[in-house]
Amino acid sequence: MSGKFYSNLSENSDRNVIEIQHSGRIQDSSESAKKSIESTRSIHNIADDPYKAIEDAIKDKPRFMVDSDKIKIIYEPSDFYSKLKQAISEAKERVYLSTLYIGSSEKELIETISTALDNNESLKVTILEDCLRGTRPERGETGLTSSAAEISRLIEKHGADRVSIFLYHTPKLAGIKKRIYPERINETVGVQHIKAYICDSNVIMTGANLNKDYFTNRQDRYFQFEEAPQVADYLIELIDGISRFSYRLVLNQAHSDTFNANDRFSLVLNDKDCPDPVKRPRKFKKYAYQIMINFIEKWNKNTASTNIFTMENGSGVGVGVGVGAGIQRSQTDDYPMQKLQTRSESSKEYTGDYTFVVSTIQMAPLGIHQDQKYIQKLFRAIKEYSLQLAKHDKPSTICKTEVTSAYFNFARIHIDAILACKSTFNFLVASPQACGFFGAKGVSRHIPNTYSLFELEFLKHLSRVNRSDAVKIREYSRDGWSYHGKGLSASIYLSIYSFIRLSDIYFFVGVIYLIAGYFSSGRTMREIQGLKYFTTTTTTTSTNINIGK
């Protein structure tokens, strides 16, 4: 099916969903939703305050306020590709593309970038790729080529003053590992995995790489921020920071179109003072770590006045400190409302629907684990709140978490939290046939079955602790398609908090969370319902788990 499914899907397709409209009032879609609200009222003073739990998790992280109307969900790979090309073509000053790799056969995309440079002399382009994946040799039309070799043609045509290409190399692949690990296997050690595409002040955050499959039949999640200059500036500074300790691609002066196109260029450290990650990995880590810590501290300071949780109720009692923005309770409605208001330091009020964007960075090779710690705190909050609900005989569906991942390989700490808490969890993962490694050659062909084994073991564990009714796993299966989406949406106290993870906890990744507001409750549920259309529920006896095949 195509995007028509999404266009025909009502915003209230889940009859028990509480929809947030632009008026800020909660529109209940069924009597069961009303009863759920009523049963939750008494919980607010019973359970540990979720405001405090989440505020603690984000207190040391950059946060931005974005008009909810300027955040768009893209539903189909082809639409993602079209919007990306349009954004590049319309860019006036800057295009930043951070990705694992650009496909070596993506001539149309490379030509789109080239044409944009031709049409606008003021435009500059920066591309950040992973070094291992970006230089992996692939069979081309006239010999061996690579992602880096193909995009190097942009420098050849437009010059290094207008096109900058950087390749990050993990310090974990050094010494003997660098010498003995074969191609593809070496990428399992660690890669640059940030997928952020910025054109002027417009941003697309996704898990999709820039390759044909991701433009046609590999389903991912895509969020477009229109006219979000602060978010764009933040991501651009992040990419610039990583580029400082990455290799810069430099064309060889006496190159020719040899059989191996990688001979066209050389890689030199962008910062002359940066230790080489392969030759001096320990010193490299210290150097890169300091750059990133300086970046994080700068943006924490720049956005510290954006206080997300300023909650008001009928008696005028507020929760939260500082000037900024937050969830506001209605002065007239009986139910909590998720209308967001913002206040400047001069107390001038702006009314409207806003979504708060919180960023985390995960750079395990450098000792930076923001996203890991954030998720741990979030799961702890979910667990504690669900246990309070159970203690007072309240339904577990009040606290519901939607989790989606291309691969079922969740960390032990997350699995333990899910097994121990009493809330509802819905997982959406790729079926073996929808795994990107399905049908691969060599060792990679065993990856789908490995994830199936992890999944089967988890299902058995759920049964042992009597959690099978509250935790469900659905597998994405769509003929001819693969699944690559990642995300987490947690509902605590009437869906006040919604978190959308736009990338996975990997080796080197940036994550954007969307918190509260009209956007993150209504349209996100519509997207999730659309994804579930192509899924089936998995059990311990399900034929979708193809063990041994």
Secondary structure, DSSP 4 states (H G I P E B T S, - for coil): --THHHHHS-TT-STT-EEEPTTS-EEE-SHHHHHHHHHHHTTTTTS--HHHHHHHHHTTS-EEEEEGGGEEEE-SHHHHHHHHHHHHHH-SSEEEEE-S-B-TT-HHHHHHHHHHHHH-TT-EEEEEEEHHHHT--EE-SSSEE-HHHHHHHHHHHH-TTTEEEEEE--TTS-THHHHHPPTTGGGGS------EEEETTEEEEES--BSHHHHHTEE--EEEESS-HHHHHHHHHHHHHHHHTSEEEEE-TT----SBGGGGEEEEESSTTSPPTTT-HHHHHHHHHHHHHHHHHHHHHHTTT-BS--EE-TT--EE--SSBEEEE--SS-SS---EEEEE-TT--EEES-EEEEEEEEEEGGGTEEHHHHHHHHHHHHHHHHHHHHHHTT--GGGSEEEEEESS----HHHHHHHHHS-SEEEEEEE-GGGSTTTT-SGGGGGHHHHHHHHHHHHHHHHHHTT-TTTEEEEEE--TT-EE---EEEEE-TTTT------S-S-SEEEEEEEESHHHHHHHHHHHHHHHHTTEEE--TT-TTS-TT-
